[in-house]
Amino acid sequence: MNSLDWAVLIGYFGVMVAIGLWSHKRIDDVGDFFTAGGRMPWWLSGISHHMSGYSAVMFTGYAGIAYTYGITSYVTWSFPIAVGIAIGAKLFAPRLNRLRSRLRVASPLEYLKNRYDLRTQQALAWSGVLLKIVDVGAKWAAIATLLSVFTGISLNQGILITGVVTGVYCTVGGLWADALTELGQFVIQFFAGIAMLVAVLAELGGVSALWTVWDRPELQGHAEPTAGPYTLTFLLAYLFIKTFEYNGGMWNQAQRYMATPDARAATRSAWLSSVLWLVWPLVLFFPMWVAPLLITPEKPDASDSYALMTEQLLPHGLLGLVIVGFFSHTMAMCSSDANAIAAVFTRDIAPVLSKSARGWTHRAGLLAARWSTVAFLALSMAIATQVNSPAFKDIITVVIKWVAGLMGPIAIPFMLGMLRAFRRSGPTAALVSWAAGLFAFWLTNYGLDGVELQIQIVSPVATSLVLYVLVGLLKPEDTPERDAVLDRINTDAPEDAPAPAVQPRG
């Protein structure tokens, strides 16, 4: 990087902070901070939903997969995400919106106290918060790894720089700042991605390289849809998991649907995000697929291949723009996660821990939300410094194994609890499925040797799903009060229709 690249990077950080300060004026209470007051346009929600699902892991861990296996990286990652979001456009998006518009909640998990009970709400809240600290820690480590390639600064310095900048804008401006910065980040990534694609095509002889390079010896097997450990079984397992995760199972995407004015807007938001996941990663991945023709990575897992190719092919200025694109994805995901975790802590956990939290004023609640955001970012940054330790191994392991494996037991009671088909499944079904899913994760990842990757990933969510349904059938716990909650989530009743208010927290 030279001075021009640094100017682009510093300018980007400055714009992100400015957006946060501008968004601060739109925040009056916790509803504005966590769900934008239900005023976010569907197209902004859709772009924000799309961007909040990325991180720099795509340009490190998945770049290594693309370098080694080719289009498998798309077929077994972004394609199932696109399909999963499309499934959820009608199934989950409108119901998540009604959590806010019908039940008047600001956190995705607030409704669980009425749908199940306090114990269930707290179990899902605490386990989800702990998981996201590890998940976001992996994202900080990924972006710091890229920054170290380009600038030579240490991993910890990179984590500190990106974490502080992200903390400023998302703490000050809440979900509005997240969404608006994600819109800006999408525009930046669009131009950066196109610039990289053009540079690679020029190096390979023009547009015809899109279909003529696949016969070259260096790309042998790169056109196979599944390869290595990323088999058809892995693809189906990933689709199953991502249908829950990207439709709100990890909470930050749920907030995007909750922030739209109504259920119809939430559905349109989901469709836009699905289309973007289907199309845009193709532009980003092609340079990674053909990287063996252009560079030799220094790391055994080829996680540095995209960064090295960028340095080799792009002139200064454009190099800075692509680096900004790396930052934009990770900062989008980390800031959206921070907001979601702050919502869960402020609205679901704190009132149980502290009697005074149950009577917070709007000002006190907003202050607590901001401090919760800061605390989450600080903890995840601390975890990031340990992401390559023996406990967590490497970045891609954390993202694929830990997040995909542990997300299911948390998401199953939360997501399926909104559907009438599972009205019989009550607190017992939710807690049993949650606990058994966590045990299945431990057993397949640490208790047994030689378990295949797809089994490690799918066994927790499959265990949770089966037990959630089975226990609900054997021990039905549907009540008129729980049925009333489901009615409000599943229908667009008039605003003046009687609604079961969420019980006071505590």
Order of alpha helices (4+ residues) and beta strands (2+ residues): alpha-alpha-alpha-alpha-alpha-alpha-alpha-alpha-alpha-alpha-alpha-alpha-alpha-alpha-alpha-alpha-alpha-alpha-alpha-alpha-alpha
